[in-house]
Amino acid sequence: MATSVLTVSEVADSPRSLIQHPGKADKIFRGIARGSGLAVLGIMTMIGVFLAFRASQALRVAGLSFLTTSGWEPDAGHGHFGIKAILLGTILIGLTAVAFAVPLAIGTALYISEYAPRQLKRTLISMVDLMAAVPSVVYGLWGFFLLQGQMVPISRWLSTYLGWFPLFKVSGVDPNSPLASASIYLSSTFIAGIVVALMVTPITCSVTREVFSQAPSGEREGAYALGATRWGMIRSVVLPFGKGGMIGGTMLGLGRALGETITVYMIISFVAAVQPHILQSGGSSVSSLIALRYGEASTFGTSALMAAGLALFLMTLVVNFVASSIVARSRSGAESDV
């Protein structure tokens, strides 16, 4: 009796079905994890709905001019209030903080993960984590009473030699004059950004260090085998692998910087006008506006403050979503190919 033999090309490709039989512990863990994720989404949704509901009265009056108006006089009538200047000040403080925090955090993370002796590594990690536990008001007091006076010569130097750039320009004073008042450089966006930078550095450093330490050992050893120095190995293996972690840590620090309240409130002189010069006295942020005006606000004024809070809430959500998409497309977390 003849037997027919099927060739490989005649066999239809079909995926193999995998049958899972999760145990009781797996089902409990899955339920807890799923419930936690849904709870976070639910809480975020409720916060957004609450802010939108409380802000609806002010937004109906202001309309789209809420995003294009610089002044803040919600109780004056005619809808003369908006977050154009305040939002710009918030972004400038956040970017200034990130500009100082990111190099410091990445350098610290590289030293701890790649250069620090094993006996010193745990101590340095604890010290960085301890910086994150310091209350915001302590940073604010330090910045207000100590840092401001020390930063005046730096601000004066930047305005003297880099004043041609609009960001470092100081209006109404001659930086070359020895009689120029130093008060023009106090309570500025620049000083507030530096203080906030020290507050967000531990977060960025912790995330970045954790990613650096997970770089594949196979690729590390392969780089050394090809004759690379330690810096060559870091440049070709650790930094490309940790790109997503660096971006994620930077975005996380930016989110913290955008929402920082008490420190910015203590340092800057609030000005509800467009202030693009970071070295000059005066500035604004959404969080400091809410802290400054909430206690004396009327019912309509409270609704306007809620609208400003809603704008800040949406802005931080956008920043975090962009960071998540970048991290998801990066190489961080990939397994070693060696």
Secondary structure, 3 states (H helix, E strand, C coil): CCCCCCCHHHCCCCCCCCCCCCCHHHHHHHHHHHHHHHHHHHHHHHHHHHHHHHHHHHHHHHHHHHHCCCCECHHHCCCCECCHHHHHHHHHHHHHHHHHHHHHHHHHHHHHHHHCCHHHHHHHHHHHHHHHHCCHHHHHHHHHHHHHHHHHHHHHHHHHHCCCCHHHCCCCCCCCCCCCCHHHHCCEHHHHHHHHHHHHHHHHHHHHHHHHCCCCHHHHHHHHHCCCCHHHHHHHHHHHHCHHHHHHHHHHHHHHHHHCCHHHHHHCCECCCCCCCCCCEEECCHHHHHHHHCCCCCHHHHHHHHHHHHHHHHHHHHHHHHHHHHHHHCCCCCCCCC
